[in-house]
Amino acid sequence: MNAYIEKAIVTYCDTSQTLIARQIAYTALTNAGFTDADLEQVLNQGPESVPVMVFLA
């Protein structure tokens, strides 16, 4: 997984981050293809539960 996605996931899950930082992380993750359901799962189960996505071209 790309480093920026990993950092965005950690930021999104970290409740000590500011609201703006978490919103930016949310935008980066949704732009990367994560759905709201994926992000809800990450919030509930932690950053280790991130679904791995493989895109074939």
Steps between C-alpha positions, in 0.01 A plus 500: 500500500625850424654690787260794466202265535649338810560844655149615407351191665695560820397867500135414430489252791685723748241686705765738634543648150319821413172488313663657193780240497246218519289655223805528274587136575140402419517684167833339411363155583176542307696634202715187524190282464394426856126499563323634808439137602875428477580801716230409753660156527842658555361723778330207672776240463816711481754585232614137476164402348544700179368309201768444236393612155644367178414678178557327170532701186 
